[in-house]
């Protein structure tokens, strides 16, 4: 019996799998950061608090991956209103220095993940930046996809391809859902290998040279399943990227539809006048 067809849509429209098994992050006390706040000067209190916390994150005093005490506890320690603390933490969220995770609280990250426009594996990019990438394989199956996927991959009707969906973490924080369709010669890529290596690394190990990529970048609100995996509230913004990669012979060898947390991820590009 032929597998049910799947559309080349945005990742995680029909996500499988549950939450990632992670060690409970360490809770960090921030009390010592605020012993001499200027409570009568012209500089807003939220700004002073955000500045102290930002400097502590950048110096490593508030280490990456640690969980910051909740807003109410900080407010009680300092004798400052909770909205002031919330605004200070939101400043750090906007700067990509901390994230709010459902069921965990506010967690420190190194900063917004920026990626250049080039043919590279996200896994390898993160590894080069010492951001401890890990992967959870949500879906690994052989499937006959819809016609437009086969057309993109220039494959005959009825061809079985490898369909992948992966949840990517940086320093234990989930931020990307990667969905890919690969031609039949990659059907035997094992799922456990994808948890240890980047997809492009595995493809190159088979003698494939990734030469050209065509991609488009956009944005939309997250689906319920994406929000669940990212630990966010529903309808938060995500960045999207659709990419077709071609090998040295000009043949398409990967079609990808990826979604990224907009508060943690950005694309960098350099524009050159012709």
C-alpha positions in Angstrom: 0.0 0.0 0.0 1.4 3.4 -0.9 2.1 5.8 2.0 -0.2 8.7 2.4 0.9 11.8 0.4 2.2 14.8 2.3 2.3 18.3 1.2 5.5 20.5 1.1 4.0 22.9 3.6 5.5 24.8 6.5 7.1 22.4 9.1 5.2 21.0 12.0 1.7 21.4 10.6 1.3 17.8 11.8 4.1 17.4 14.2 4.7 14.1 15.9 6.5 13.5 19.2 6.4 15.1 22.6 8.6 17.4 24.7 12.4 17.1 24.7 13.9 15.4 27.7 16.1 17.9 29.3 17.8 18.4 32.6 16.1 21.0 34.8 18.1 24.2 34.3 19.8 25.8 37.3 18.0 28.8 38.9 20.2 31.8 39.2 19.9 34.4 42.0 20.1 38.0 40.8 19.9 39.6 44.2 23.6 40.6 44.3 23.3 42.5 41.0 21.1 45.2 42.4 22.6 46.2 45.7 23.2 49.9 44.8 20.5 50.8 42.4 19.9 54.6 42.1 16.3 54.9 43.3 16.1 58.7 43.2 18.0 59.6 40.0 16.6 60.3 36.5 17.5 56.9 35.0 14.4 54.6 34.9 14.6 51.7 37.3 13.7 49.1 34.6 16.6 50.4 32.5 19.1 50.0 35.4 17.9 46.5 36.1 18.0 45.4 32.5 21.5 47.0 32.1 22.9 45.1 35.2 21.4 41.8 33.9 22.8 42.4 30.4 26.3 43.0 31.7 26.1 39.9 33.9 25.0 37.8 31.0 27.8 39.2 28.7 30.4 38.6 31.5 29.2 35.1 32.2 28.1 35.9 35.8 24.6 34.8 34.6 25.6 31.8 32.6 24.0 30.6 29.4 21.3 28.0 30.1 20.6 29.2 33.6 17.1 30.1 34.8 16.5 33.5 36.3 14.3 33.8 39.4 10.7 34.7 38.7 9.6 38.3 38.4 7.6 38.2 41.6 10.5 37.0 43.7 12.9 39.6 42.2 10.2 42.3 42.8 9.9 41.3 46.5 13.7 41.2 47.0 14.1 44.7 45.6 10.9 46.3 46.8 10.1 47.3 43.3 6.8 46.8 41.4 6.4 43.6 39.3 5.6 45.5 36.1 9.0 47.3 36.4 10.8 43.9 36.6 8.7 42.5 33.8 9.6 45.5 31.6 13.3 45.0 32.4 13.2 41.3 31.5 11.3 42.1 28.3 14.2 44.4 27.3 16.5 41.4 27.5 14.0 39.2 25.6 13.9 41.8 22.8 17.7 41.8 22.7 17.8 38.0 22.4 19.6 37.5 25.7 16.9 35.6 27.6 13.8 33.6 26.5 10.6 32.8 28.4 9.9 29.1 28.3 6.5 27.7 29.3 6.8 25.5 32.4 10.5 26.6 33.0 10.5 30.4 33.3 13.1 32.9 32.0 16.3 31.3 30.7 19.6 32.9 29.7 20.9 32.5 26.2 24.0 33.9 24.5 22.2 36.1 22.1 20.2 36.0 18.9 21.4 33.3 16.5 22.5 34.9 13.3 23.0 32.9 10.1 24.7 34.0 6.9 23.1 33.3 3.5 25.3 30.4 2.3 25.1 26.7 1.7 25.8 25.4 5.2 24.2 23.1 7.7 22.5 24.9 10.7 24.0 22.1 12.9 27.5 22.9 11.7 27.0 26.7 12.0 25.9 26.3 15.6 28.8 24.0 16.4 31.3 26.5 15.0 29.9 29.1 17.3 30.1 26.8 20.3 26.4 26.9 20.8 26.0 23.1 21.6 23.5 22.0 18.9 21.3 19.0 19.6 18.6 17.5 17.4 15.4 15.6 18.1 14.1 13.7 15.0 10.3 14.2 15.0 9.7 12.3 11.7 11.8 10.0 9.5 9.8 8.2 6.8 9.8 7.0 3.2 6.8 8.6 1.4 5.5 9.4 -2.0 5.0 13.2 -1.7 2.7 15.5 -3.5 3.4 16.3 -7.1 4.9 19.8 -6.5 7.6 18.3 -4.3 8.5 15.7 -7.0 8.5 18.5 -9.6 10.9 20.6 -7.4 13.2 17.6 -7.1 12.7 16.7 -10.8 11.6 13.2 -9.9 9.0 11.1 -11.8 5.5 10.7 -10.5 5.2 8.0 -7.8 8.9 8.3 -6.6 9.5 7.5 -3.0 11.6 10.1 -1.1 13.0 10.5 2.4 10.8 12.9 4.5 12.4 14.4 7.6 11.2 16.7 10.3 13.7 17.7 13.1 13.6 19.9 16.1 16.9 21.8 16.5 18.2 23.1 19.9 21.0 25.5 20.7 22.3 25.2 24.3 19.2 23.2 25.2 16.7 25.8 23.9 14.5 24.7 20.9 14.4 27.3 18.2 14.1 25.7 14.7 11.8 23.0 13.1 13.4 21.7 9.9 11.4 19.7 7.3 13.2 18.2 4.3 12.5 16.0 1.3 15.4 14.1 -0.2 15.7 11.9 -3.4 15.8 8.1 -3.2 19.6 7.8 -3.0 19.3 9.2 0.5 16.6 6.8 1.8 19.1 4.9 3.9 20.2 7.8 6.0 19.4 6.6 9.5 17.4 8.7 12.0 19.9 8.3 14.8 22.7 9.7 12.5 20.6 12.9 12.2 20.7 13.3 16.0 24.5 13.4 15.9 25.4 15.1 12.6 24.1 17.8 10.3 22.1 16.7 7.3 24.5 18.3 4.8 27.4 16.6 6.5 25.8 13.2 6.0 25.0 14.1 2.3 28.6 15.2 1.7 30.0 12.0 3.3 28.2 10.2 0.4 30.1 12.1 -2.2 27.4 14.8 -2.8 28.7 18.3 -3.5 26.2 21.0 -2.6 26.8 23.7 -5.2 23.9 26.1 -5.4 20.8 26.9 -3.3 17.7 28.8 -4.1 15.7 30.0 -1.1 13.1 32.4 0.0 12.6 33.9 3.5 9.4 35.1 5.1 7.5 35.3 8.4 4.1 34.3 9.8 2.5 33.4 13.1 3.4 30.0 14.6 1.1 27.0 14.5 -0.1 25.4 17.8 2.4 22.6 17.4 5.3 24.9 16.7 4.4 26.9 19.8 4.3 23.7 21.8 7.7 22.6 20.7 9.2 26.1 21.1 7.6 26.5 24.6 5.9 29.7 23.4 2.4 31.1 23.5 0.3 30.3 20.3 0.5 32.7 17.4 4.0 34.0 18.2 6.0 35.1 15.1 8.3 32.7 13.3 10.7 33.2 10.5 10.4 30.8 7.5 12.8 29.6 4.9 12.1 27.5 1.8 15.2 26.1 0.2 16.1 24.0 -2.8 19.7 22.7 -2.9 21.4 21.6 -6.1 24.5 19.4 -6.4 27.5 19.7 -8.7 25.6 18.5 -11.7 22.8 20.9 -11.2 20.3 18.3 -9.9 18.1 19.2 -6.9 19.0 17.0 -3.9 17.0 18.7 -1.1 13.8 20.6 -0.7 13.4 22.2 2.8 10.7 24.1 4.6 12.0 25.5 7.9 10.6 27.6 10.7 12.6 29.5 13.3 11.8 31.4 16.5 11.8 35.1 15.5 13.0 36.2 18.9 16.1 34.0 18.7 17.0 33.9 15.1 17.9 36.2 12.2 19.4 36.0 8.7 22.5 38.0 7.8 23.2 39.0 4.2 25.7 41.2 2.4 24.4 43.1 -0.7 26.9 44.0 -3.5 26.1 46.4 -6.3 26.6 44.8 -9.8 
